[in-house]
């Protein structure tokens, strides 16, 4: 998939763990791990907003788009 989740990088820079961030955002640690490990198929804007608020970042810090990966699939 051409969308990559960089949550693990941002979390490492902020030195915050899955359990702590999940509690602050209001989702389960399991769901946060799915997102962090780039296995999620979707994310709610409310969750994205909460992650950005708690991590002090922008959505573009958490998500990236790789156009080359899209071209490789065709």
PDB file with one MODEL, atoms N, CA, C and O in Angstrom:
MODEL        1
ATOM      1  N   UNK A   1       0.856  -1.182   0.000  1.00  0.00           N
ATOM      2  CA  UNK A   1       0.000   0.000   0.000  1.00  0.00           C
ATOM      3  C   UNK A   1       0.895   1.237   0.000  1.00  0.00           C
ATOM      4  O   UNK A   1       1.894   1.265   0.719  1.00  0.00           O
ATOM      5  N   UNK A   2       0.568   2.238  -0.773  1.00  0.00           N
ATOM      6  CA  UNK A   2       1.433   3.414  -0.878  1.00  0.00           C
ATOM      7  C   UNK A   2       1.383   4.355   0.325  1.00  0.00           C
ATOM      8  O   UNK A   2       2.200   5.271   0.414  1.00  0.00           O
ATOM      9  N   UNK A   3       0.445   4.151   1.252  1.00  0.00           N
ATOM     10  CA  UNK A   3       0.386   4.957   2.468  1.00  0.00           C
ATOM     11  C   UNK A   3       1.146   4.216   3.569  1.00  0.00           C
ATOM     12  O   UNK A   3       0.869   3.050   3.850  1.00  0.00           O
ATOM     13  N   UNK A   4       2.093   4.897   4.179  1.00  0.00           N
ATOM     14  CA  UNK A   4       2.882   4.307   5.263  1.00  0.00           C
ATOM     15  C   UNK A   4       2.614   5.063   6.550  1.00  0.00           C
ATOM     16  O   UNK A   4       2.563   6.293   6.563  1.00  0.00           O
ATOM     17  N   UNK A   5       2.444   4.320   7.628  1.00  0.00           N
ATOM     18  CA  UNK A   5       2.227   4.917   8.949  1.00  0.00           C
ATOM     19  C   UNK A   5       3.576   5.002   9.654  1.00  0.00           C
ATOM     20  O   UNK A   5       4.259   3.993   9.832  1.00  0.00           O
ATOM     21  N   UNK A   6       3.949   6.207  10.050  1.00  0.00           N
ATOM     22  CA  UNK A   6       5.228   6.450  10.713  1.00  0.00           C
ATOM     23  C   UNK A   6       5.056   6.671  12.217  1.00  0.00           C
ATOM     24  O   UNK A   6       5.888   7.318  12.851  1.00  0.00           O
ATOM     25  N   UNK A   7       3.996   6.141  12.773  1.00  0.00           N
ATOM     26  CA  UNK A   7       3.692   6.336  14.189  1.00  0.00           C
ATOM     27  C   UNK A   7       4.816   5.824  15.078  1.00  0.00           C
ATOM     28  O   UNK A   7       5.139   6.455  16.084  1.00  0.00           O
ATOM     29  N   UNK A   8       5.415   4.696  14.725  1.00  0.00           N
ATOM     30  CA  UNK A   8       6.485   4.143  15.556  1.00  0.00           C
ATOM     31  C   UNK A   8       7.668   5.103  15.654  1.00  0.00           C
ATOM     32  O   UNK A   8       8.291   5.209  16.710  1.00  0.00           O
ATOM     33  N   UNK A   9       7.981   5.798  14.570  1.00  0.00           N
ATOM     34  CA  UNK A   9       9.085   6.757  14.563  1.00  0.00           C
ATOM     35  C   UNK A   9       8.765   7.943  15.474  1.00  0.00           C
ATOM     36  O   UNK A   9       9.598   8.365  16.277  1.00  0.00           O
ATOM     37  N   UNK A  10       7.552   8.472  15.339  1.00  0.00           N
ATOM     38  CA  UNK A  10       7.152   9.629  16.148  1.00  0.00           C
ATOM     39  C   UNK A  10       7.097   9.244  17.623  1.00  0.00           C
ATOM     40  O   UNK A  10       7.524  10.015  18.482  1.00  0.00           O
ATOM     41  N   UNK A  11       6.579   8.066  17.919  1.00  0.00           N
ATOM     42  CA  UNK A  11       6.523   7.612  19.306  1.00  0.00           C
ATOM     43  C   UNK A  11       7.926   7.470  19.894  1.00  0.00           C
ATOM     44  O   UNK A  11       8.155   7.847  21.043  1.00  0.00           O
ATOM     45  N   UNK A  12       8.852   6.936  19.125  1.00  0.00           N
ATOM     46  CA  UNK A  12      10.225   6.773  19.610  1.00  0.00           C
ATOM     47  C   UNK A  12      10.864   8.133  19.892  1.00  0.00           C
ATOM     48  O   UNK A  12      11.546   8.307  20.903  1.00  0.00           O
ATOM     49  N   UNK A  13      10.642   9.088  19.001  1.00  0.00           N
ATOM     50  CA  UNK A  13      11.198  10.432  19.203  1.00  0.00           C
ATOM     51  C   UNK A  13      10.627  11.087  20.454  1.00  0.00           C
ATOM     52  O   UNK A  13      11.324  11.835  21.142  1.00  0.00           O
ATOM     53  N   UNK A  14       9.364  10.808  20.748  1.00  0.00           N
ATOM     54  CA  UNK A  14       8.703  11.400  21.914  1.00  0.00           C
ATOM     55  C   UNK A  14       8.896  10.559  23.166  1.00  0.00           C
ATOM     56  O   UNK A  14       8.506  10.957  24.263  1.00  0.00           O
ATOM     57  N   UNK A  15       9.502   9.392  22.988  1.00  0.00           N
ATOM     58  CA  UNK A  15       9.738   8.453  24.087  1.00  0.00           C
ATOM     59  C   UNK A  15       8.448   8.104  24.823  1.00  0.00           C
ATOM     60  O   UNK A  15       8.365   8.207  26.047  1.00  0.00           O
ATOM     61  N   UNK A  16       7.457   7.695  24.060  1.00  0.00           N
ATOM     62  CA  UNK A  16       6.167   7.302  24.632  1.00  0.00           C
ATOM     63  C   UNK A  16       5.871   5.868  24.197  1.00  0.00           C
ATOM     64  O   UNK A  16       6.097   5.491  23.048  1.00  0.00           O
ATOM     65  N   UNK A  17       5.360   5.080  25.143  1.00  0.00           N
ATOM     66  CA  UNK A  17       5.047   3.680  24.873  1.00  0.00           C
ATOM     67  C   UNK A  17       3.628   3.484  24.385  1.00  0.00           C
ATOM     68  O   UNK A  17       2.798   4.388  24.468  1.00  0.00           O
ATOM     69  N   UNK A  18       3.360   2.301  23.879  1.00  0.00           N
ATOM     70  CA  UNK A  18       2.042   1.968  23.335  1.00  0.00           C
ATOM     71  C   UNK A  18       0.960   2.088  24.399  1.00  0.00           C
ATOM     72  O   UNK A  18      -0.081   2.700  24.157  1.00  0.00           O
ATOM     73  N   UNK A  19       1.193   1.514  25.570  1.00  0.00           N
ATOM     74  CA  UNK A  19       0.175   1.542  26.628  1.00  0.00           C
ATOM     75  C   UNK A  19      -0.174   2.945  27.064  1.00  0.00           C
ATOM     76  O   UNK A  19      -1.348   3.285  27.212  1.00  0.00           O
ATOM     77  N   UNK A  20       0.845   3.762  27.271  1.00  0.00           N
ATOM     78  CA  UNK A  20       0.619   5.149  27.699  1.00  0.00           C
ATOM     79  C   UNK A  20      -0.128   5.949  26.638  1.00  0.00           C
ATOM     80  O   UNK A  20      -1.091   6.654  26.943  1.00  0.00           O
ATOM     81  N   UNK A  21       0.321   5.834  25.393  1.00  0.00           N
ATOM     82  CA  UNK A  21      -0.317   6.604  24.324  1.00  0.00           C
ATOM     83  C   UNK A  21      -1.740   6.129  24.078  1.00  0.00           C
ATOM     84  O   UNK A  21      -2.635   6.946  23.859  1.00  0.00           O
ATOM     85  N   UNK A  22      -1.958   4.825  24.110  1.00  0.00           N
ATOM     86  CA  UNK A  22      -3.301   4.284  23.912  1.00  0.00           C
ATOM     87  C   UNK A  22      -4.267   4.844  24.949  1.00  0.00           C
ATOM     88  O   UNK A  22      -5.390   5.224  24.620  1.00  0.00           O
ATOM     89  N   UNK A  23      -3.827   4.892  26.193  1.00  0.00           N
ATOM     90  CA  UNK A  23      -4.675   5.428  27.265  1.00  0.00           C
ATOM     91  C   UNK A  23      -4.967   6.903  27.039  1.00  0.00           C
ATOM     92  O   UNK A  23      -6.106   7.340  27.202  1.00  0.00           O
ATOM     93  N   UNK A  24      -3.954   7.671  26.666  1.00  0.00           N
ATOM     94  CA  UNK A  24      -4.136   9.106  26.448  1.00  0.00           C
ATOM     95  C   UNK A  24      -5.037   9.399  25.254  1.00  0.00           C
ATOM     96  O   UNK A  24      -5.763  10.394  25.247  1.00  0.00           O
ATOM     97  N   UNK A  25      -4.987   8.525  24.237  1.00  0.00           N
ATOM     98  CA  UNK A  25      -5.779   8.724  23.016  1.00  0.00           C
ATOM     99  C   UNK A  25      -7.190   8.147  23.165  1.00  0.00           C
ATOM    100  O   UNK A  25      -8.132   8.627  22.534  1.00  0.00           O
ATOM    101  N   UNK A  26      -7.327   7.119  23.999  1.00  0.00           N
ATOM    102  CA  UNK A  26      -8.637   6.512  24.204  1.00  0.00           C
ATOM    103  C   UNK A  26      -8.918   5.347  23.271  1.00  0.00           C
ATOM    104  O   UNK A  26     -10.066   5.126  22.887  1.00  0.00           O
ATOM    105  N   UNK A  27      -7.878   4.595  22.898  1.00  0.00           N
ATOM    106  CA  UNK A  27      -8.053   3.376  22.113  1.00  0.00           C
ATOM    107  C   UNK A  27      -7.309   2.252  22.816  1.00  0.00           C
ATOM    108  O   UNK A  27      -6.518   2.499  23.726  1.00  0.00           O
ATOM    109  N   UNK A  28      -7.561   1.024  22.398  1.00  0.00           N
ATOM    110  CA  UNK A  28      -6.902  -0.102  23.047  1.00  0.00           C
ATOM    111  C   UNK A  28      -5.440  -0.191  22.597  1.00  0.00           C
ATOM    112  O   UNK A  28      -5.108   0.208  21.481  1.00  0.00           O
ATOM    113  N   UNK A  29      -4.580  -0.707  23.456  1.00  0.00           N
ATOM    114  CA  UNK A  29      -3.193  -0.913  23.042  1.00  0.00           C
ATOM    115  C   UNK A  29      -3.085  -1.819  21.807  1.00  0.00           C
ATOM    116  O   UNK A  29      -2.203  -1.621  20.972  1.00  0.00           O
ATOM    117  N   UNK A  30      -3.968  -2.800  21.692  1.00  0.00           N
ATOM    118  CA  UNK A  30      -3.949  -3.691  20.521  1.00  0.00           C
ATOM    119  C   UNK A  30      -4.225  -2.916  19.236  1.00  0.00           C
ATOM    120  O   UNK A  30      -3.546  -3.121  18.230  1.00  0.00           O
ATOM    121  N   UNK A  31      -5.221  -2.024  19.264  1.00  0.00           N
ATOM    122  CA  UNK A  31      -5.530  -1.236  18.073  1.00  0.00           C
ATOM    123  C   UNK A  31      -4.410  -0.249  17.752  1.00  0.00           C
ATOM    124  O   UNK A  31      -4.112  -0.008  16.582  1.00  0.00           O
ATOM    125  N   UNK A  32      -3.797   0.316  18.773  1.00  0.00           N
ATOM    126  CA  UNK A  32      -2.682   1.219  18.533  1.00  0.00           C
ATOM    127  C   UNK A  32      -1.499   0.451  17.937  1.00  0.00           C
ATOM    128  O   UNK A  32      -0.803   0.976  17.067  1.00  0.00           O
ATOM    129  N   UNK A  33      -1.266  -0.768  18.386  1.00  0.00           N
ATOM    130  CA  UNK A  33      -0.192  -1.594  17.831  1.00  0.00           C
ATOM    131  C   UNK A  33      -0.442  -1.918  16.367  1.00  0.00           C
ATOM    132  O   UNK A  33       0.490  -1.910  15.562  1.00  0.00           O
ATOM    133  N   UNK A  34      -1.681  -2.203  16.015  1.00  0.00           N
ATOM    134  CA  UNK A  34      -2.029  -2.466  14.614  1.00  0.00           C
ATOM    135  C   UNK A  34      -1.698  -1.250  13.765  1.00  0.00           C
ATOM    136  O   UNK A  34      -1.134  -1.377  12.678  1.00  0.00           O
ATOM    137  N   UNK A  35      -2.048  -0.081  14.261  1.00  0.00           N
ATOM    138  CA  UNK A  35      -1.748   1.161  13.537  1.00  0.00           C
ATOM    139  C   UNK A  35      -0.236   1.401  13.482  1.00  0.00           C
ATOM    140  O   UNK A  35       0.304   1.737  12.428  1.00  0.00           O
ATOM    141  N   UNK A  36       0.432   1.231  14.605  1.00  0.00           N
ATOM    142  CA  UNK A  36       1.861   1.479  14.702  1.00  0.00           C
ATOM    143  C   UNK A  36       2.662   0.558  13.791  1.00  0.00           C
ATOM    144  O   UNK A  36       3.680   0.968  13.233  1.00  0.00           O
ATOM    145  N   UNK A  37       2.215  -0.667  13.638  1.00  0.00           N
ATOM    146  CA  UNK A  37       2.934  -1.647  12.830  1.00  0.00           C
ATOM    147  C   UNK A  37       2.492  -1.637  11.367  1.00  0.00           C
ATOM    148  O   UNK A  37       2.790  -2.569  10.621  1.00  0.00           O
ATOM    149  N   UNK A  38       1.787  -0.593  10.962  1.00  0.00           N
ATOM    150  CA  UNK A  38       1.395  -0.377   9.569  1.00  0.00           C
ATOM    151  C   UNK A  38       0.500  -1.498   9.039  1.00  0.00           C
ATOM    152  O   UNK A  38       0.588  -1.868   7.869  1.00  0.00           O
ATOM    153  N   UNK A  39      -0.369  -2.038   9.913  1.00  0.00           N
ATOM    154  CA  UNK A  39      -1.287  -3.115   9.522  1.00  0.00           C
ATOM    155  C   UNK A  39      -2.725  -2.619   9.395  1.00  0.00           C
ATOM    156  O   UNK A  39      -3.599  -3.377   8.972  1.00  0.00           O
ATOM    157  N   UNK A  40      -2.986  -1.372   9.750  1.00  0.00           N
ATOM    158  CA  UNK A  40      -4.353  -0.833   9.720  1.00  0.00           C
ATOM    159  C   UNK A  40      -4.784  -0.566   8.287  1.00  0.00           C
ATOM    160  O   UNK A  40      -3.972  -0.185   7.443  1.00  0.00           O
ATOM    161  N   UNK A  41      -6.060  -0.768   8.023  1.00  0.00           N
ATOM    162  CA  UNK A  41      -6.632  -0.486   6.712  1.00  0.00           C
ATOM    163  C   UNK A  41      -7.322   0.878   6.695  1.00  0.00           C
ATOM    164  O   UNK A  41      -7.617   1.413   5.626  1.00  0.00           O
ATOM    165  N   UNK A  42      -7.580   1.442   7.880  1.00  0.00           N
ATOM    166  CA  UNK A  42      -8.271   2.733   7.979  1.00  0.00           C
ATOM    167  C   UNK A  42      -7.970   3.341   9.340  1.00  0.00           C
ATOM    168  O   UNK A  42      -7.555   2.649  10.270  1.00  0.00           O
ATOM    169  N   UNK A  43      -8.189   4.652   9.439  1.00  0.00           N
ATOM    170  CA  UNK A  43      -8.062   5.351  10.713  1.00  0.00           C
ATOM    171  C   UNK A  43      -9.138   6.429  10.759  1.00  0.00           C
ATOM    172  O   UNK A  43      -9.365   7.135   9.776  1.00  0.00           O
ATOM    173  N   UNK A  44      -9.786   6.548  11.889  1.00  0.00           N
ATOM    174  CA  UNK A  44     -10.791   7.602  12.069  1.00  0.00           C
ATOM    175  C   UNK A  44     -10.086   8.937  12.245  1.00  0.00           C
ATOM    176  O   UNK A  44      -9.018   9.016  12.854  1.00  0.00           O
ATOM    177  N   UNK A  45     -10.696   9.981  11.705  1.00  0.00           N
ATOM    178  CA  UNK A  45     -10.133  11.319  11.878  1.00  0.00           C
ATOM    179  C   UNK A  45     -10.045  11.680  13.354  1.00  0.00           C
ATOM    180  O   UNK A  45      -9.103  12.358  13.762  1.00  0.00           O
ATOM    181  N   UNK A  46     -11.004  11.243  14.160  1.00  0.00           N
ATOM    182  CA  UNK A  46     -10.956  11.561  15.590  1.00  0.00           C
ATOM    183  C   UNK A  46      -9.734  10.905  16.248  1.00  0.00           C
ATOM    184  O   UNK A  46      -9.128  11.490  17.146  1.00  0.00           O
ATOM    185  N   UNK A  47      -9.374   9.707  15.810  1.00  0.00           N
ATOM    186  CA  UNK A  47      -8.182   9.040  16.335  1.00  0.00           C
ATOM    187  C   UNK A  47      -6.929   9.753  15.854  1.00  0.00           C
ATOM    188  O   UNK A  47      -6.000   9.965  16.633  1.00  0.00           O
ATOM    189  N   UNK A  48      -6.894  10.126  14.579  1.00  0.00           N
ATOM    190  CA  UNK A  48      -5.757  10.856  14.031  1.00  0.00           C
ATOM    191  C   UNK A  48      -5.584  12.188  14.751  1.00  0.00           C
ATOM    192  O   UNK A  48      -4.464  12.589  15.069  1.00  0.00           O
ATOM    193  N   UNK A  49      -6.689  12.866  15.004  1.00  0.00           N
ATOM    194  CA  UNK A  49      -6.641  14.135  15.735  1.00  0.00           C
ATOM    195  C   UNK A  49      -6.082  13.936  17.138  1.00  0.00           C
ATOM    196  O   UNK A  49      -5.239  14.713  17.587  1.00  0.00           O
ATOM    197  N   UNK A  50      -6.545  12.902  17.832  1.00  0.00           N
ATOM    198  CA  UNK A  50      -6.079  12.637  19.197  1.00  0.00           C
ATOM    199  C   UNK A  50      -4.591  12.277  19.208  1.00  0.00           C
ATOM    200  O   UNK A  50      -3.858  12.714  20.096  1.00  0.00           O
ATOM    201  N   UNK A  51      -4.145  11.494  18.243  1.00  0.00           N
ATOM    202  CA  UNK A  51      -2.723  11.156  18.155  1.00  0.00           C
ATOM    203  C   UNK A  51      -1.883  12.413  17.939  1.00  0.00           C
ATOM    204  O   UNK A  51      -0.855  12.599  18.591  1.00  0.00           O
ATOM    205  N   UNK A  52      -2.322  13.270  17.028  1.00  0.00           N
ATOM    206  CA  UNK A  52      -1.583  14.511  16.762  1.00  0.00           C
ATOM    207  C   UNK A  52      -1.544  15.406  17.997  1.00  0.00           C
ATOM    208  O   UNK A  52      -0.517  16.014  18.297  1.00  0.00           O
ATOM    209  N   UNK A  53      -2.659  15.483  18.704  1.00  0.00           N
ATOM    210  CA  UNK A  53      -2.724  16.304  19.915  1.00  0.00           C
ATOM    211  C   UNK A  53      -1.761  15.774  20.969  1.00  0.00           C
ATOM    212  O   UNK A  53      -0.996  16.540  21.555  1.00  0.00           O
ATOM    213  N   UNK A  54      -1.796  14.480  21.210  1.00  0.00           N
ATOM    214  CA  UNK A  54      -0.980  13.889  22.271  1.00  0.00           C
ATOM    215  C   UNK A  54       0.503  13.826  21.922  1.00  0.00           C
ATOM    216  O   UNK A  54       1.352  13.874  22.812  1.00  0.00           O
ATOM    217  N   UNK A  55       0.821  13.717  20.623  1.00  0.00           N
ATOM    218  CA  UNK A  55       2.219  13.630  20.212  1.00  0.00           C
ATOM    219  C   UNK A  55       2.786  14.974  19.776  1.00  0.00           C
ATOM    220  O   UNK A  55       3.979  15.085  19.495  1.00  0.00           O
ATOM    221  N   UNK A  56       1.929  16.001  19.719  1.00  0.00           N
ATOM    222  CA  UNK A  56       2.387  17.322  19.312  1.00  0.00           C
ATOM    223  C   UNK A  56       2.920  17.328  17.891  1.00  0.00           C
ATOM    224  O   UNK A  56       3.993  17.870  17.627  1.00  0.00           O
ATOM    225  N   UNK A  57       2.168  16.722  16.972  1.00  0.00           N
ATOM    226  CA  UNK A  57       2.630  16.620  15.598  1.00  0.00           C
ATOM    227  C   UNK A  57       1.493  16.913  14.623  1.00  0.00           C
ATOM    228  O   UNK A  57       0.369  17.201  15.034  1.00  0.00           O
ATOM    229  N   UNK A  58       1.790  16.839  13.352  1.00  0.00           N
ATOM    230  CA  UNK A  58       0.823  17.034  12.282  1.00  0.00           C
ATOM    231  C   UNK A  58       0.516  15.674  11.638  1.00  0.00           C
ATOM    232  O   UNK A  58       1.328  14.754  11.736  1.00  0.00           O
ATOM    233  N   UNK A  59      -0.654  15.535  10.976  1.00  0.00           N
ATOM    234  CA  UNK A  59      -0.974  14.268  10.312  1.00  0.00           C
ATOM    235  C   UNK A  59       0.126  13.807   9.352  1.00  0.00           C
ATOM    236  O   UNK A  59       0.386  12.609   9.239  1.00  0.00           O
ATOM    237  N   UNK A  60       0.764  14.743   8.669  1.00  0.00           N
ATOM    238  CA  UNK A  60       1.838  14.399   7.747  1.00  0.00           C
ATOM    239  C   UNK A  60       3.067  13.823   8.432  1.00  0.00           C
ATOM    240  O   UNK A  60       3.897  13.184   7.785  1.00  0.00           O
ATOM    241  N   UNK A  61       3.191  14.043   9.736  1.00  0.00           N
ATOM    242  CA  UNK A  61       4.287  13.423  10.485  1.00  0.00           C
ATOM    243  C   UNK A  61       4.016  11.937  10.708  1.00  0.00           C
ATOM    244  O   UNK A  61       4.943  11.140  10.846  1.00  0.00           O
ATOM    245  N   UNK A  62       2.734  11.578  10.743  1.00  0.00           N
ATOM    246  CA  UNK A  62       2.332  10.202  11.025  1.00  0.00           C
ATOM    247  C   UNK A  62       2.105   9.368   9.774  1.00  0.00           C
ATOM    248  O   UNK A  62       2.254   8.146   9.801  1.00  0.00           O
ATOM    249  N   UNK A  63       1.744  10.028   8.673  1.00  0.00           N
ATOM    250  CA  UNK A  63       1.410   9.321   7.438  1.00  0.00           C
ATOM    251  C   UNK A  63       2.259   9.838   6.287  1.00  0.00           C
ATOM    252  O   UNK A  63       2.525  11.036   6.193  1.00  0.00           O
ATOM    253  N   UNK A  64       2.682   8.938   5.418  1.00  0.00           N
ATOM    254  CA  UNK A  64       3.407   9.361   4.220  1.00  0.00           C
ATOM    255  C   UNK A  64       2.873   8.588   3.023  1.00  0.00           C
ATOM    256  O   UNK A  64       2.314   7.500   3.164  1.00  0.00           O
ATOM    257  N   UNK A  65       3.056   9.166   1.854  1.00  0.00           N
ATOM    258  CA  UNK A  65       2.585   8.586   0.604  1.00  0.00           C
ATOM    259  C   UNK A  65       3.775   8.321  -0.296  1.00  0.00           C
ATOM    260  O   UNK A  65       4.576   9.221  -0.549  1.00  0.00           O
ATOM    261  N   UNK A  66       3.898   7.101  -0.780  1.00  0.00           N
ATOM    262  CA  UNK A  66       4.992   6.726  -1.658  1.00  0.00           C
ATOM    263  C   UNK A  66       4.425   6.409  -3.040  1.00  0.00           C
ATOM    264  O   UNK A  66       3.902   5.319  -3.272  1.00  0.00           O
ATOM    265  N   UNK A  67       4.534   7.370  -3.951  1.00  0.00           N
ATOM    266  CA  UNK A  67       3.975   7.214  -5.292  1.00  0.00           C
ATOM    267  C   UNK A  67       4.628   6.067  -6.048  1.00  0.00           C
ATOM    268  O   UNK A  67       3.960   5.396  -6.836  1.00  0.00           O
ATOM    269  N   UNK A  68       5.898   5.828  -5.832  1.00  0.00           N
ATOM    270  CA  UNK A  68       6.587   4.744  -6.523  1.00  0.00           C
ATOM    271  C   UNK A  68       5.991   3.391  -6.182  1.00  0.00           C
ATOM    272  O   UNK A  68       5.929   2.505  -7.035  1.00  0.00           O
ATOM    273  N   UNK A  69       5.554   3.225  -4.947  1.00  0.00           N
ATOM    274  CA  UNK A  69       4.946   1.966  -4.554  1.00  0.00           C
ATOM    275  C   UNK A  69       3.657   1.732  -5.317  1.00  0.00           C
ATOM    276  O   UNK A  69       3.341   0.592  -5.657  1.00  0.00           O
ATOM    277  N   UNK A  70       2.903   2.795  -5.596  1.00  0.00           N
ATOM    278  CA  UNK A  70       1.671   2.696  -6.378  1.00  0.00           C
ATOM    279  C   UNK A  70       1.997   2.253  -7.791  1.00  0.00           C
ATOM    280  O   UNK A  70       1.313   1.391  -8.344  1.00  0.00           O
ATOM    281  N   UNK A  71       3.035   2.830  -8.384  1.00  0.00           N
ATOM    282  CA  UNK A  71       3.420   2.489  -9.752  1.00  0.00           C
ATOM    283  C   UNK A  71       3.901   1.049  -9.874  1.00  0.00           C
ATOM    284  O   UNK A  71       3.714   0.419 -10.915  1.00  0.00           O
ATOM    285  N   UNK A  72       4.517   0.525  -8.821  1.00  0.00           N
ATOM    286  CA  UNK A  72       5.007  -0.853  -8.846  1.00  0.00           C
ATOM    287  C   UNK A  72       3.864  -1.869  -8.879  1.00  0.00           C
ATOM    288  O   UNK A  72       4.048  -2.990  -9.353  1.00  0.00           O
ATOM    289  N   UNK A  73       2.692  -1.487  -8.383  1.00  0.00           N
ATOM    290  CA  UNK A  73       1.554  -2.399  -8.322  1.00  0.00           C
ATOM    291  C   UNK A  73       0.868  -2.554  -9.664  1.00  0.00           C
ATOM    292  O   UNK A  73       0.104  -3.502  -9.844  1.00  0.00           O
ATOM    293  N   UNK A  74       1.110  -1.658 -10.618  1.00  0.00           N
ATOM    294  CA  UNK A  74       0.416  -1.705 -11.919  1.00  0.00           C
ATOM    295  C   UNK A  74       1.172  -2.493 -12.933  1.00  0.00           C
ATOM    296  O   UNK A  74       0.723  -2.626 -14.072  1.00  0.00           O
TER     297      UNK A  74
ENDMDL
END
